[in-house]
Amino acid sequence: MNPHTIKVACSNCNLRELCMPMGLNSEELKKIDEVVAIRRKIKRGANLYSNGEKFTSLYAIRTGFFKTCITTEDGRNQVTGFQMAGEIMGLDGIVQDHHSCDAVALEDAEVCVMPFDHIEELSREVNALQRHIHKIMSREIVREHGVMLLLGSMRAEERLAAFLLNLVQRLHARGFSQSELLLRMTREEIGSYLGLKLETVSRTFSKFVEDGMVEVKQRHIRILDIDALKLIVNNNQPPCA
């Protein structure tokens, strides 16, 4: 066995509520424990999977932070999302049996590897697992629509405010602070994701600081006035992941 992989049981994981269905009986829980084949460590800057690679598994992030990105026709690297602990990666590979993007670790990370053929097999026995996978896929569709809305109709300030609010919300669901966060991604990567130039991202951060909404120390962000950030984002345009 690879020294970077270990066997793991979902029932003992403190992130199970985030990435696995809840309310299972003991027999179902025992079957769910068999979903995860191994746990795999990914070094910062390394790929979990690459564009064009054969799709075999879904990945539940246990620790660490990832970005997904594609290379555009003109050679630019376009960030398509950021993923954190408790979230599932690899859904892009289901459609055509190969991955359509690169998944890159933004810090040393660990993932639980869930072979998809095993998931499909267990889904027939544990209905809650099938419903859970459908919910995850639906969430991705909603996220994609949210990103389209974000890029299509929001000004720079609205985009960055929505991005920060979403990050804080997701981190808070994992037990972290509602007002402080450490950005694992660079401002350039944030700009790529939000469809903004690096200078625009930096300028918008500076404006938020001047307006007393946030405090910025390199990658450490402290939100001083979350209500002011929420006011920037139009009520009918929810923050997207």
C-alpha positions, 0 to 999 in steps of 0.5 A: 500500500502507498505510504500516503494512503490509509484505510478510514471509516466514515462513521468515525469522521467529524466531517461526516455530517457535511459529506455523507447522508445523516440518519442512517441505521447501524447496518446502513452505516456499516455499508457506508463505511465501505464507500471510502477505499483509502485516504490520500495525501496531496501536497500543496501545488500537486494535482488531485486529478487532471483534465482528460484523466479517466474518471474513477472516483469522487473525493471527499476533502478531509483537510486542506483547500483546493481550486479547480481550473481549466486552460482556455483556448488562448492558453489562460488558466481560468479558476472555476471554483474553490473547495474546502473540507467536507466538500465533494470533488470529481463530479465533473468526471461523471458525464464523459468518464473523464475529468474536464478540469484540473483539481490543484491543492492550495495547501497540503491536503488529505482526501477520502477516495470513493470509487464511483462504481462502488458508490453506484452499487451501494446507492441501490441498497442505501437510498439515502446515499443516492439522494445525498449524491443527487443533492450534491450534484444539484448543489453544483448546478445551483453553484454554476448558475450563481457564478454565471449571475455573479459574472454577468450582472455584478460590479467588482465590489459586489463580486468580491463582497459575495465571494467573502460572504460565501467563504465565511459562511462555508467556513462557519459551517465547519466550526470556524470564525464568522469574522476571520479567515485566512485566504488560501488562494492568491488575489490573482486566483480570486480575480480569475474566478471572479472575472476581475483583473488583479489590480481590480481585486487589490483596489476593491480590497483597499476600498473595503479597508478604507470603508471600515468593512474589513481589515487585511493583513496579507492573506488574513482577512477580518470582517469588521462590518458583515452587514455592510458587505451584505448591503453591497450584494443585491438581495436577489443575488445570493453569494455563490461558491 
